[in-house]
Amino acid sequence: MLRSELFIFDYGVVVFWNWSPEEEAYFRRLLAQFATHPFKVDDIEVEDFHFQYDLNGPIQPRIFNDMITLKSASPLIKLTISHACAQSVKLTLYENMMEETIEGTLPLPQMLSKYGEVKMSRNDVMRIIGKLFSLRMEVNLVSNVLDTPEIFWFEPELDGLYNAIRGYLEISQRAVVLNSRASVLSDMLSMLSEHMNSKEMTNITVIIILLILLACVIAVAEVYVKVLRVRAGME
């Protein structure tokens, strides 16, 4: 009988081996009690793979068409594969967040090119800036998650398998795309910041001009009053 195993990663991913959907759901509910900063239900990502044992197959495990073939039930082999799968799931989460955020901010450069300004309230623009900045920070954090786990420094014979699974899941290529989108995000942040600064400077300039005009009006009024007093004294 196949035994059930799981691996929990501190960046919010659990990898189940040979668990039923009901058992997985029960354990996730149990684990959620100890979670900090849990994801929203809509943000939870799931990737499914099948696995089998082939005692007569090659020594090195392999993956093809999302089917993982193992020669033994070695926990270290499963941990190695789980590391790569967990990183892929985490990367998928940020890919989706990035896609949604960029799509939501696409009208902003269109507004600037059409009207020369972003026709939104300051609070709305600041909310968008905050969201973009937060996501940019998250992308920086996920780059640490995608680093090679320390275990492979001490188990170098597993490094080849880990890199093979990462290659199958295209983690490195996807990370490059994510970082390029993060650059677009940085450009968007710069654009919004410059717009807000320009708008603030315009408002300050208008206020200064109004204050100068007010001072001129007061000065003219004072001169006019003095002239009236002089004329009244002469009479």
Residue, then its C-alpha position, 0 to 999 in steps of 0.5 A: m500500500l502506498r503511504s501518504e506523505l506531505f512537505i510544508f514550506d515556510y513560504g505558504v506551500v504544502v505538497f501532498w503525496n498520495w492524499s485524497p482531495e478530502e484529506e488534503a482539504y481537512f489538513r489545510r483547514l487544520l494548518a490554517q489555524f497556525a498560518t500568519h498572513p494567510f492568502k485569500v481563497d481566490d489567491i490559492e493556487v493548485e498544481d496537480f501531478h501524477f506519480q508512479y513507481d517503476l522498480n525496473g525503470p532507470i535509477q534517476p526519477r523522471i517527469f513527463n507529461d506531468m507524470i512523475t516516475l520513481k524507482s523508490a519511495s525515498p523521502l529525500i527524492k520526494l522532498t527534492i521534487s517537492h521543492a521545485c513544485a512548491q516554487s512553481v506554485k508560488l511563482t504562479l501566484y505572483e504571475n497571476m497577481m502581476e497580470e491582474t495588477i498590470e491589466g488594472t493599471l493599463p488605462l493610466p498611460q492611456m489617460l496621460s497620452k490622451y488628456g495629459e493627466v490622470k483623471m483620478s482623485r489623489n486618493d485613488v492614485m495613491r491607492i494604486i501607487g501603494k498596490l504597485f509598490s507592495l507587489r514590487m516588494e513581493v516580487n523581490l521577496v519571491s526571488n529569494v524563494l526561488d533560490t536553490p534550497e540549502i539542503f542541496w548544498f549538503e546533498p549535492e547528488l540531488d542537485g541534478l534532479y532538482n534542476a531537472i524538475r525546475g527545468y521541466l516547470e520552466i521556473s527560471q524562464r518564468a522568473v525572468v518574465l516576472n522580473s521584466r514585468a516588474s520593470v514595467l511596474s517600476d516604470m508605472l510607479s515612476m510615471l504615477s509619482e512624477h504625475m503626482n509631484s507635477k500636479e502638486m507643484t502645479n497646485i502650489t504654484v497656483i496657490i503662490i500666484l493667488l497669494i501674490l495677487l492677494a498681497c498686491v490687491i491689499a497693497v493697492a487698497e492700502v495706497y488707495v486708503k492713504v490717498l483718500r485720507v490725504r485728500a480728506g486732510m487737504e480739504 
